[in-house]
Amino acid sequence: MIVAYPPMKKIVLFAVSAAGLLQLTSCLNTEREVGTSRNADRVYSPPTETTRVSGRTVLNTVRASHYFSNTKTKDTFVLQLTGPKIMNGQARFIILSSTGDTLRKEVMPATALLDERQLDDPQAATVRDKEIAILRGMNSFFADDRFVQPAVPKTASQPGEVDAQSWSAVQADSRAVGFDYVTAAGKERRIAFDKKQQKAVVVAE
């Protein structure tokens, strides 16, 4: 004898399946939008809103490995976006050594990652346009061309706004690697690892 399921059970199963499909579609749309940038392999899909770090919602995380403090082992570079929304979030820039030591930790507003050249029309750009541009800015934050060696050329003159001792130590190390990025104030900055002080220092700003 064939027993038919009650109609209500079918309706519940269909609703659950539909909800799961909508959630998956939302995640795929986010990946597709960010995946148009050149370094798509370095983009991590934003975690769900339930993912939190120190009470903050994690919206997106980008990681890269590069030689920095050691010429034999690579350090881990992390850029993590936290906050209620992308536009008013904070980007945490962290460098971790292969042994787990924090070499640098810096916080900047998410808008510091917004490059208006990524917008077709900056004046007419919507909030969503700017959000996508910020995510693309995260994606290219650790691009290979932002790492330079030597960090300070032998013929360079010391900038007045950086520490003289740190700058001289890095200049004397021809194998030192410099990393260039844009700060919260919109200025370009280069950092490098000072082996004498065993820390990341600013060598140009």
N, C-alpha and C positions, 0 to 999 in steps of 0.2 A: 504494500500500500504506500502511495506517495504522500508525504506530509508537506504541505505548503507552509512557508514561513509567513508569519504575520506581516502585513504591509508595513507596520510601524518599524520593524527591524530593518527592512530594506531602506526605508527613508533615512534612518540613523546612519547606516553604513555609507550611504551615498553622501550625506552631509559631511561625515568625517573625511572621506576620500577627497571631496571637493576642497575642503579647508587645507588639507595637506598639499594639494596641487597648487593652490593659490600661494602658499608660503614658499614652495619651491620655485614658482615662477618669479616671485619677487626677488629671491636671491640671485636667480639667473640674470634678471634684468640689471641688477647692480654690477655683477661681474662683467656683463657685456658692455656697459657704459664705461667702466674703468679700463677694460681690456683693449680699448682703442689706442692707448698710449704705447710708446715704443718698448718699454721694459715690462710687458705684461706678466712675465714670469715672476716678477718681484712683488706683485700685488696680492695681498691677502684679502679674501672676502670678509666684509665687515661681520663681526660676530652678532648674535642676537642681542636684543636689548637686555636680556637677563645676565649677560656677561658683564661683570664689574670688576674693577681693580681699585682697591682702596676707596670704595664707595662711589666710584665714577664709572659711567657706562663707556665701554670700549667700542668705538665706532669703526675703527680700521687700524691695522698694524702692518708695517712694512719692515722687512729685515734684509740685511745684506752682510756678507762676510768679506773682509778685506784685510790685507796686511796694513798694520798701523803702528802698534807698539812693539811688535816683534816681527823679524824678517822670516821666521821659521813657522810660526803659527798665525792664523788669521784671527782677528777680533770680530765681534758681532756688533753691527750697527743696527739700532732699532729706532723706528719713528712710530709712535703710537698716538692716535687721535682719540681723545676722550671728551665727554660732555653730553648734554641733552640733545644737541643738534650740531651738524657739521660746521655751520657758519659761526657759531659762538663757542666752538669747542677749543680745546688746548692741545697742542702737539708737543709730546714729550720726546726729546732727542736724547738717546742714551748710547754710550759705547761701553761694551763689556769685553774684557780680555778673555783669552781662552781658559784662564783659571777662575773666571767668574768675578773678577774685580771690576768695579765701576770706574772707568777712566774719565768719563764726562757725563754730566746730566744737566740738561737745559730744557726750559719750558718756553714755548712761544705761542702766540695766538694762531689759530688755524688760518686766519686771513693772511698770515705771513707767507703761506704756501701758495697763495693765489697769484698767478702770473697772468696779467690782463692780456698778454699776447696770445694766450690760449682761448680767449673769447673772440667770437666773430665780431661782435659789436659791444664793447664794454659798457656803453651808455644804455643799451637796451637789454643787457643781460639779466636774466631772471635769477632768482635765488637758486633754482636747480642748476642753471648754467654755472654759477659760481661754485656750487657744491662739487660738481663734476670736475671743474678746474682745480679745486683744492685736492681732490683725490688723485688727479693726474700729477699734481705737484708732489704729492707724497710718493707716487710711483717713480718719479725721476729724481727724487732727492738724493739717492745714492748711486746715481749714474756713474759709469766708469770714468768719464771725462772730468769728474769733480775731484778725483784723486790724482795728485801730482807728486813727482819725485825728481829731484830733491824738493823738499818742502820750501826751503829758502835757498835760492841760487847764491853762489859764491860772490857774484858781482852785485848783489842786491844791497840797498841801503836800508838801515834800520828805520822803521816807521816810529814816529815820536809817541804814538799812543799805546805801544806794546811794551811789555817788560823787557828791558835790555838783556838781562841775564838769560832769560828763557830763549829769547830770539838768537842770541849768540851761540847758545848750546845747540839749538836746532840747525843753525847755519853750518856749524862745524861737522854735523852729521850728514854726509852726502847721501845716506840711505834712508834718511827720514822721509816719511810720507805725509804730505799735506792734504787736508780735506777742505774743500770750498763749499760754502752754503750761505743762504741769505738769513739774516737774523730777524728778530721781532721788529727792529727799527727799520727794516728794509735795506740794511747795509750788507755788503758782502764781507764775509769773514773767512779766514783760513786758520785752521788749527793743526797742530802737529804734536807728536809725543816727545817730551823732553826726558831723555833717559837719565839725566843727572837727578832731576827732581821726581822722576817716575810718575809723571802726570801729563795729561793733555793740556797744551797751552795755546794761547792765541798768538800767531806770528804775523798776522796782517788783518787790518780792518779798515 
